[in-house]
């Protein structure tokens, strides 16, 4: 995953940032209806969380895996 992608997730997405701020470091998180998976990715990368992303639609998730 590219560095610029990481910055977009964390710096330009207020929804992800506001949720991240509420989750303690090292938490275990399940993101049901994850859509693009940005929140679990950001939590794993920057808060050392264990995260599970669940999404029934393949489009958004496939896009994230290619990033």
N, C-alpha and C positions, 0 to 999 in steps of 0.2 A: 504494500500500500504506500502510495507516494506521500511525501512530506506535505505537499500542497493540499492533498486530500484531507490529511489530519487537521490542518489549519481551518479548512472550510467547515469541517464537522464541529470543531470546538469554538471557533471565533465568530463564525457567521450564522450559526443556527441558535437562536435564542431559546427555542424550545428544548433542544438538547442540553444546552448550558444550564438552563433553570432546573431541569430534572437532575442533572449531574450534581449540582450544588446541594441537593437534598439527600443524596445517597452517600453514606459513609464509606471511606476507603476500606477495601477488603470485603465488601458485602457480596452476597449471592443474590442475583437479580434474574427474574424471568420477564422478558418483554413480549407479551402476548399481543399479536397484531403488530409486529415489529416494522412492517412496511420495508423500508430501506436498510434497517439494521444499524443506523448510525449510533443510537444510544448505547446498545450493548458493546459495539466496537469501541466507542469512546471510553466507556467505563472500564473495559478490559485494558485498554492502552494506558489510561491516565489515572485510574483509581485502583488498579490492581484487583478489580472485582471479578468474580466468576459470573458469567452471564450466559443465558440461553435466549435465543431469538426464535420466535415462532411466527410464521407467516404462511397463509394458504395460497396466496397469489405468487407465482414464480417471477414475474417481471421485475419488480423492485429489488428483490433479493438477488437475482441473477446480475443485475446492473451493479450492485454493490460488490459482489464477488469479483467482477472484472476490474474494479477500480484499484 
